[in-house]
């Protein structure tokens, strides 16, 4: 198994990426190889200065970077030697089994859609976030930023994607799927959520439990929360802000510590023909490590094959 890591992506690249790669090696089995995509000269000098044996890594050298502020579609086509574009080329040619980056999220999505492409039948690929539960364990929420506007059939498919991901990767048996809404009643919400509810209520594709509200997100009522990317991103950023406020006030709490994004590293893009991991731009070494480890888990679960089987 080979996992490609973009060492040029993120606000603190390449250092944090390389620190994370070193940490990942300690948790990955020996048959998993990390392929470092980026400035080989910098990486080798870094490993030499830090007395790290780099023989466990492979290198794909490139110095070009798609910056965070660049237009993703233009940058992806105009910078074919960027670390992100090269990573997707390797993924498409099956020289690596997964590609992980904390770089330009838009470029990662463009690469996913135009390089490895969506699984036939999937209308809109999406991304997820972890929802820590107060009584232990966690659920997931999707979408959290890829699709700001969604039609009812797209939300329905999110229920399928989230259910498969929760079961196969996070080992949640028969995950409970809820539609995020402003009330539990079927008639609540806007026209999109009302229509989505009507699609979901009789489904046999996943275990639909009905509408859920914001107060249900961190309890045991639901395992997979479905919403459009606009709402999901607002919830995600609010949770991140709340965690930062707790840290600034120097409070320590076992439950709220689980809101630390570093613990989860990143998210796979669900609904595409390969394993692509997106990390937070401010990713720390621990976050990079956990993103790489999660990539290994997604590959081993054969997640994309199982999604493909369901849709085809």
C-alpha angles and dihedrals in degrees: 000000000000125000117194115215122195102221092184095060125096138041093280101038139178095015100052091044092053093044088053093048090055091050091048092055089063091059102035122087114249093253090066112088123197113216111204111213114196142041104007093185092056092046095050091048090048093051091046093051091048094044093240121154104233095190090102091064134071122213133219105184123220132134100192116109135193101223122222095249096048122109102260100218095045094043093049092055097037095048106048090159095054117119092249095049091046091048092055091046089055091046093050091049089048093238087130129032097215139013123211129187142160090199132106104341093203091054090050090054092046090050091049094051099042101032112036091010133205121298108262109265096026108115099192126009113218146187133236144211133208120252111202112217121225092227095047135281123053145246133212136240127207142223104024104169115331098090115033093178121040135179119221094259090054091053088049090055090049086061090056095045094046093047093052092046093048092049102041102037105023095034096231106157115225093348117217110239121205133182112229109236144147093259142010096244119102093236094054125105135032126314092272096054092042090054092044090052091054090052093048102042096081098030125136092188093085143359101272114191097179133247120348129194133220091265090061097057098093100036136080096264095091138024102185120037116197122204140134119276094254094058093037093053092050090052092047095049091046091054091048091050091049090052092050091050090054090050092049090053088053093237121153122205128161093221099044090047085070089069089072105116090211090075092065102033100199148328133261118236102245120218103032131112097253143025113281121169124200120200134192114272090235092050115160123213089265090053092051090049092052092046091056092046091050089051088057091050092050092051093048091050089055086224098167092049091053093048089048091051091052095050096040 
